[in-house]
Amino acid sequence: MRTLLFRLIGIFEIAGGLYGAVKMLNRLLPLGSHDSVLALIGLAVFTFVLVAGVLLVEGSEQGVRLSRWAQLLQLPLIATPVFSYALHSGAFINVFATLQATPRLGIDWHVGSQGFVLAVAGPSVSRLGINLLALVSWLVLRLR
């Protein structure tokens, strides 16, 4: 069961990392813009996730360690007017709270996707949350 779960996590990391790296390369092509710097950071992050997934599928102990870090990077969802950060690679199940006059809880999910947001600004309505899939994956990788 452990091997199956590790391979499933690794497959999501490989697919999401590859898809994310291609998208970041596409954003990087008009060199010289502010978006190019963020695309370069995103490319590095998705390449890291891709390598972690490949090593995890191969059964490497280093792959387990790197995949733990890759899952931790995907854990927070922060979207405030001052700072925004979110990362998902392969799939996500986000549980979040919208912070406004009447706070509300929400859930959002998607499979076969990638996303990277890093900004000094963000939406007018703040959202804070966690990626439950990344949390469960991190726990699976921790509990051997």
C-alpha positions as CSV (number, residue, x, y, z in Angstrom):
1,M,0.0,0.0,0.0
2,R,2.9,2.4,0.9
3,T,4.5,1.8,-2.5
4,L,1.2,2.4,-4.3
5,L,0.6,5.7,-2.5
6,F,4.2,6.9,-3.0
7,R,3.9,6.1,-6.7
8,L,0.6,8.0,-6.9
9,I,2.1,11.0,-5.2
10,G,5.1,10.8,-7.5
11,I,2.9,10.6,-10.6
12,F,1.0,13.7,-9.6
13,E,4.3,15.5,-8.9
14,I,5.8,14.5,-12.3
15,A,2.7,15.4,-14.3
16,G,2.1,18.7,-12.4
17,G,5.8,19.6,-12.4
18,L,6.2,19.0,-16.1
19,Y,2.9,20.9,-17.0
20,G,3.9,23.8,-14.7
21,A,7.5,24.0,-16.1
22,V,6.1,24.2,-19.6
23,K,3.6,26.9,-18.6
24,M,6.4,28.9,-16.9
25,L,8.7,28.6,-19.9
26,N,5.8,30.0,-22.0
27,R,5.5,33.0,-19.5
28,L,9.3,33.4,-19.5
29,L,9.7,33.9,-23.3
30,P,9.1,37.7,-23.5
31,L,12.3,38.3,-21.5
32,G,12.8,41.5,-19.6
33,S,9.4,42.0,-18.0
34,H,8.4,41.8,-14.3
35,D,6.5,38.6,-15.2
36,S,9.8,37.0,-16.4
37,V,11.2,37.1,-12.8
38,L,8.1,35.4,-11.4
39,A,8.1,32.9,-14.3
40,L,11.8,32.1,-13.5
41,I,11.0,31.4,-9.9
42,G,8.0,29.3,-10.9
43,L,10.2,27.3,-13.3
44,A,12.6,26.6,-10.5
45,V,9.8,25.5,-8.2
46,F,8.1,23.2,-10.8
47,T,11.5,21.7,-11.8
48,F,12.1,20.9,-8.2
49,V,8.7,19.2,-7.9
50,L,9.3,17.3,-11.1
51,V,12.7,16.0,-9.9
52,A,11.2,15.1,-6.5
53,G,8.5,13.1,-8.3
54,V,10.9,11.2,-10.5
55,L,13.1,10.3,-7.5
56,L,10.0,9.2,-5.5
57,V,8.8,7.0,-8.3
58,E,12.3,5.4,-8.5
59,G,12.0,4.6,-4.8
60,S,14.9,6.8,-3.7
61,E,15.1,7.9,-0.1
62,Q,16.1,11.3,-1.3
63,G,12.9,11.4,-3.4
64,V,10.9,10.9,-0.2
65,R,12.7,13.9,1.4
66,L,12.3,16.1,-1.6
67,S,8.7,15.2,-2.0
68,R,8.0,16.1,1.6
69,W,9.3,19.6,0.8
70,A,7.4,19.7,-2.4
71,Q,4.2,18.9,-0.6
72,L,4.9,21.5,2.1
73,L,5.4,24.2,-0.6
74,Q,1.9,23.3,-1.8
75,L,0.2,23.5,1.6
76,P,-0.6,27.2,2.2
77,L,-3.1,29.3,0.3
78,I,-2.6,33.0,1.1
79,A,-4.5,35.7,-0.9
80,T,-4.5,39.1,0.8
81,P,-4.4,42.6,-0.6
82,V,-0.8,42.8,0.6
83,F,0.7,39.4,-0.3
84,S,-0.4,36.3,-2.2
85,Y,1.1,32.8,-2.5
86,A,-0.3,29.5,-3.8
87,L,1.2,26.5,-5.5
88,H,-0.3,23.3,-6.7
89,S,1.2,20.7,-8.9
90,G,-1.0,17.9,-10.4
91,A,-4.1,18.3,-8.2
92,F,-5.4,20.2,-5.2
93,I,-8.3,20.2,-2.7
94,N,-8.3,23.7,-1.1
95,V,-10.3,24.4,2.0
96,F,-10.3,28.1,2.6
97,A,-11.9,30.9,4.6
98,T,-12.9,34.1,2.9
99,L,-12.2,37.0,5.2
100,Q,-14.6,39.9,4.7
101,A,-17.6,41.4,6.6
102,T,-19.2,37.9,6.8
103,P,-16.5,35.3,6.7
104,R,-17.4,32.0,4.9
105,L,-15.7,28.7,4.4
106,G,-15.2,27.2,0.9
107,I,-13.8,24.3,-0.8
108,D,-12.2,24.1,-4.3
109,W,-10.6,21.2,-6.1
110,H,-9.2,20.2,-9.4
111,V,-7.2,17.3,-10.9
112,G,-4.7,17.6,-13.7
113,S,-3.7,21.1,-13.1
114,Q,-0.9,23.4,-12.1
115,G,-0.8,26.8,-10.5
116,F,1.7,29.2,-9.1
117,V,0.9,32.6,-7.6
118,L,3.5,34.8,-5.9
119,A,2.6,38.5,-5.7
120,V,3.1,41.5,-3.5
121,A,-0.5,42.4,-4.1
122,G,-3.7,40.4,-4.3
123,P,-7.5,40.4,-4.4
124,S,-9.6,42.8,-2.4
125,V,-11.3,40.0,-0.6
126,S,-8.7,38.0,1.4
127,R,-8.7,34.2,1.4
128,L,-6.6,31.9,3.7
129,G,-6.6,28.2,3.4
130,I,-4.7,24.9,3.1
131,N,-4.4,22.3,0.4
132,L,-5.8,19.2,2.0
133,L,-4.3,16.9,-0.7
134,A,-0.8,18.3,0.0
135,L,-1.4,17.8,3.7
136,V,-2.5,14.2,3.3
137,S,0.4,13.5,0.9
138,W,2.9,15.0,3.3
139,L,1.5,12.8,6.1
140,V,1.7,9.7,3.9
141,L,5.3,10.5,3.1
142,R,6.1,11.1,6.8
143,L,4.4,8.0,8.1
144,R,6.4,5.0,6.9
